[in-house]
């Protein structure tokens, strides 16, 4: 199962961490994993490279993270949109994604 943890600070989603495998196919042939991975790459690249937000994106073995370091309205909106998008993917693959939100203290 893919574990998607979103970070919420000051009432806004400010980042996420994705890890795991959906298990709907073999590695490299899992449509659920491909959908999540592609969307996550788009969000990370857009926030850092196109919006120029002060954010840190990392991709390591089976884990992708994005953390906004300071305010960036467009970046916040895109992360919120990604949260909604993952919800739609989870409806299609109910045993493939677990989504949660962790409140980050000020």
C-alpha positions in Angstrom: 0.0 0.0 0.0 1.1 3.6 -0.8 1.2 5.7 2.3 0.6 9.4 1.6 1.2 11.7 4.5 0.4 15.3 4.1 1.8 18.0 6.4 -0.5 20.7 7.6 0.9 23.9 9.1 -1.0 27.1 9.9 -4.2 25.6 8.4 -2.6 24.8 5.0 -1.2 21.7 3.5 2.5 22.5 3.2 4.1 19.3 2.0 3.8 15.5 1.7 5.7 12.2 2.0 4.9 9.2 -0.2 6.2 5.7 0.4 5.3 2.1 -0.4 3.9 0.2 -3.3 0.2 -0.1 -4.2 0.4 -3.8 -5.1 -1.9 -3.7 -8.1 0.9 -5.1 -10.4 4.5 -6.0 -10.5 7.2 -3.3 -10.1 7.2 -1.2 -13.2 3.7 -2.4 -14.3 1.5 -1.0 -11.5 -1.0 1.6 -12.9 -1.8 2.9 -9.4 1.8 3.5 -8.5 2.4 5.0 -11.9 -0.5 7.5 -11.5 0.7 8.5 -8.0 4.4 8.8 -9.0 3.7 10.8 -12.1 1.4 13.2 -10.2 4.0 13.6 -7.4 6.8 14.4 -9.8 4.6 17.0 -11.5 3.8 18.7 -8.2 7.4 18.7 -7.0 8.8 20.0 -10.2 6.1 22.7 -10.6 6.5 23.9 -7.0 10.3 24.1 -7.1 11.2 24.8 -10.8 8.2 26.7 -12.2 6.7 28.5 -9.2 10.1 29.1 -7.6 8.7 28.4 -4.1 11.2 28.0 -1.3 10.7 24.2 -0.9 12.7 21.1 -0.7 11.8 18.1 -2.8 13.6 14.7 -2.5 13.2 11.3 -4.2 14.9 8.4 -2.6 14.4 4.6 -2.8 10.6 4.2 -2.6 10.0 7.6 -1.0 9.1 11.1 -2.3 8.9 14.1 -0.1 8.1 17.8 -0.6 8.3 20.4 2.2 7.5 24.1 1.7 9.9 26.2 3.8 8.1 29.5 3.5 4.8 30.9 2.1 4.0 30.4 -1.6 0.3 30.7 -2.5 0.6 28.8 -5.7 2.5 26.0 -4.1 0.0 25.6 -1.3 -2.8 25.4 -3.9 -1.0 22.8 -5.9 -0.4 20.6 -2.8 -4.1 20.9 -1.9 -5.0 19.9 -5.5 -2.6 16.9 -5.3 -4.3 15.8 -2.0 -7.7 15.9 -3.8 -6.2 14.1 -6.8 -4.9 11.3 -4.6 -8.3 11.0 -3.1 -9.8 10.3 -6.6 -7.0 7.7 -7.3 -7.8 6.1 -3.9 -11.4 5.7 -4.9 -10.3 3.8 -8.0 -7.8 1.7 -6.1 -9.2 1.5 -2.5 -6.6 -0.9 -1.2 -3.7 0.9 -2.9 -3.4 4.2 -1.1 -3.8 5.3 2.5 -4.0 9.1 2.9 -3.5 11.0 6.2 -2.8 14.5 7.4 -0.2 15.3 10.1 -0.6 18.6 11.9 2.8 20.3 12.3 3.0 22.5 15.4 4.0 26.2 14.9 
